[in-house]
Amino acid sequence: MQKPLGCDESKNLSSVERKGVFKIKSEDATLVGNVIKIGDEAPDFIATDNNFKDVKLSDFHNKIVVISVFPSIDTPVCATQTRTFNKRATSLSDEVVVVGVSKDLPFALGRFCGAEGIDKVYTLSDFKYSRFGMEYGLLVKENQLLARAVIVVDRDRSVKYFEITQDILDEPNYDAALKAVESLL
């Protein structure tokens, strides 16, 4: 049987745990998975779109990819984050794609996008494989959701910007992320 993601299975991703990076309402949370930094090659991942189609980062070849990561679309900060990136994406070049990733079921993401008119953020669910959270070190051990983050990946799959918010209640720095995108155009 073919594995869903072509990655080095010899990595023990769950062995890397970090505290002091992210908080849930001022309480330290544990992030699990790879430690990614600016300059690293962005790991390929597989996640599921709103139509239950599996999608990989590599499917966005020759594009600059903004990955907006959030815990759950049905919370105020996550909804604001998605709406904000959707609005700001209208002024971005066709060379840029904004991808939203969470552990929400595709049904919930599709419902939210339909109700809110979200058409510039391509939402993906990490519910099936949890590979995104592990590959990017954003899986929260305590609740199995994803930490809030923004990652900008250039056309060559190099990480050019990586922000994990200090707390689950904090919005990301939209301006800094989009400034990183502009520097790549």
C-alpha positions as CSV (number, residue, x, y, z in Angstrom):
1,M,0.0,0.0,0.0
2,Q,1.4,3.4,-1.0
3,K,1.9,5.9,1.8
4,P,0.0,9.2,1.6
5,L,3.1,11.3,1.8
6,G,6.5,10.8,0.2
7,C,8.7,11.7,3.1
8,D,11.5,10.1,4.9
9,E,9.7,7.7,7.2
10,S,12.9,7.2,9.2
11,K,12.2,10.5,10.9
12,N,10.5,10.1,14.3
13,L,8.6,13.3,14.1
14,S,6.7,12.8,17.3
15,S,10.0,12.7,19.3
16,V,10.4,16.5,19.0
17,E,8.4,18.3,21.6
18,R,8.8,22.0,22.4
19,K,7.4,24.1,25.3
20,G,7.6,27.8,25.7
21,V,6.9,28.6,22.1
22,F,3.1,28.8,22.1
23,K,0.4,29.3,24.8
24,I,-3.2,28.5,25.1
25,K,-4.8,31.4,27.0
26,S,-1.5,32.2,28.8
27,E,-0.8,28.5,29.6
28,D,2.2,26.8,28.0
29,A,1.4,24.3,25.3
30,T,3.6,21.6,23.8
31,L,4.2,21.7,20.1
32,V,5.1,18.4,18.5
33,G,6.9,17.6,15.3
34,N,9.7,19.0,13.2
35,V,11.3,22.3,14.0
36,I,11.2,24.5,10.9
37,K,13.1,27.8,10.4
38,I,13.6,30.4,7.8
39,G,15.8,29.1,5.0
40,D,14.7,25.4,5.4
41,E,13.1,23.6,2.5
42,A,9.4,23.5,3.2
43,P,8.3,19.9,3.8
44,D,5.8,18.6,1.4
45,F,2.5,17.7,3.2
46,I,-0.8,16.2,2.3
47,A,-4.1,17.6,3.5
48,T,-7.7,17.4,2.4
49,D,-9.6,20.2,0.7
50,N,-13.3,21.0,1.1
51,N,-14.3,18.5,-1.6
52,F,-12.3,15.7,0.2
53,K,-9.5,15.8,-2.4
54,D,-6.0,15.2,-1.1
55,V,-3.7,18.2,-1.9
56,K,0.0,18.5,-1.4
57,L,2.2,21.6,-1.1
58,S,4.0,20.5,-4.2
59,D,0.7,20.9,-6.1
60,F,1.3,24.7,-5.9
61,H,4.5,24.5,-7.9
62,N,5.9,27.8,-9.3
63,K,3.7,29.7,-6.8
64,I,4.5,31.7,-3.7
65,V,2.5,30.0,-1.0
66,V,1.2,31.8,2.1
67,I,0.1,29.1,4.6
68,S,-2.3,30.5,7.2
69,V,-2.5,28.0,10.1
70,F,-5.3,28.2,12.7
71,P,-6.8,25.9,15.4
72,S,-10.5,26.0,14.5
73,I,-12.5,28.0,12.0
74,D,-15.5,28.2,14.4
75,T,-13.7,30.5,16.8
76,P,-13.5,34.3,16.5
77,V,-9.8,34.7,16.0
78,C,-9.5,31.9,13.5
79,A,-12.5,33.3,11.5
80,T,-10.9,36.8,11.6
81,Q,-7.6,35.4,10.4
82,T,-9.2,33.7,7.5
83,R,-11.4,36.7,6.6
84,T,-8.4,39.0,6.8
85,F,-6.2,36.9,4.5
86,N,-9.1,36.5,2.1
87,K,-9.5,40.3,1.9
88,R,-5.8,41.0,1.7
89,A,-5.3,38.3,-1.0
90,T,-7.5,40.3,-3.5
91,S,-4.5,42.6,-4.0
92,L,-1.9,39.8,-4.4
93,S,-0.5,38.7,-7.7
94,D,-1.7,35.5,-9.4
95,E,1.8,34.2,-8.5
96,V,0.7,33.9,-4.9
97,V,-1.7,31.4,-3.4
98,V,-3.1,31.6,0.2
99,V,-3.7,28.3,1.8
100,G,-5.5,28.0,5.2
101,V,-4.8,24.9,7.2
102,S,-6.6,23.6,10.3
103,K,-7.7,20.3,11.8
104,D,-11.4,21.2,11.1
105,L,-13.3,18.8,9.0
106,P,-13.6,19.7,5.4
107,F,-17.4,20.1,5.9
108,A,-16.8,22.9,8.5
109,L,-14.3,24.7,6.3
110,G,-16.6,24.5,3.3
111,R,-19.6,25.7,5.3
112,F,-17.6,28.7,6.7
113,C,-16.1,29.6,3.3
114,G,-19.5,29.4,1.6
115,A,-21.3,31.5,4.3
116,E,-18.5,34.1,4.5
117,G,-17.7,34.4,0.8
118,I,-14.2,33.2,1.2
119,D,-12.8,32.7,-2.3
120,K,-9.2,33.8,-2.1
121,V,-8.1,31.3,0.7
122,Y,-7.9,27.7,-0.3
123,T,-8.7,25.9,2.9
124,L,-7.3,22.5,3.8
125,S,-7.9,20.1,6.6
126,D,-5.2,18.2,8.4
127,F,-7.8,15.9,10.1
128,K,-7.0,12.8,8.0
129,Y,-3.2,12.5,8.2
130,S,-2.0,15.1,10.7
131,R,1.1,15.3,8.6
132,F,1.0,19.1,8.2
133,G,1.1,19.6,11.9
134,M,3.9,17.1,12.4
135,E,6.0,18.2,9.4
136,Y,5.8,21.9,10.5
137,G,6.0,21.4,14.3
138,L,2.6,22.9,14.8
139,L,0.6,20.1,16.3
140,V,-0.5,21.0,19.8
141,K,-0.1,17.9,22.1
142,E,-2.7,19.0,24.6
143,N,-5.6,19.4,22.2
144,Q,-4.4,17.8,18.9
145,L,-5.2,21.1,17.1
146,L,-2.8,23.3,15.2
147,A,-1.0,26.3,16.7
148,R,-1.7,29.6,15.0
149,A,1.0,30.4,12.5
150,V,1.8,31.9,9.1
151,I,4.5,30.5,6.8
152,V,5.6,32.0,3.5
153,V,7.2,29.6,1.0
154,D,8.9,30.8,-2.2
155,R,8.7,29.2,-5.6
156,D,11.6,26.9,-4.8
157,R,9.9,25.7,-1.6
158,S,12.2,27.6,0.7
159,V,10.7,29.0,3.9
160,K,11.0,32.7,3.8
161,Y,8.8,33.7,6.7
162,F,7.6,31.7,9.7
163,E,5.6,33.1,12.6
164,I,4.0,31.2,15.5
165,T,1.8,33.6,17.5
166,Q,2.7,33.8,21.2
167,D,-0.8,32.8,22.3
168,I,-3.8,31.1,20.6
169,L,-5.7,34.3,21.2
170,D,-3.3,36.4,19.2
171,E,-3.7,37.3,15.5
172,P,-0.7,36.8,13.3
173,N,1.3,39.8,11.9
174,Y,-0.5,40.1,8.5
175,D,1.7,43.0,7.4
176,A,5.0,41.2,8.1
177,A,3.8,38.1,6.3
178,L,2.7,40.1,3.2
179,K,5.8,42.1,3.2
180,A,7.7,38.8,2.9
181,V,5.5,37.9,0.0
182,E,6.1,41.3,-1.7
183,S,9.9,40.8,-1.4
184,L,9.5,37.6,-3.5
185,L,7.6,39.2,-6.4
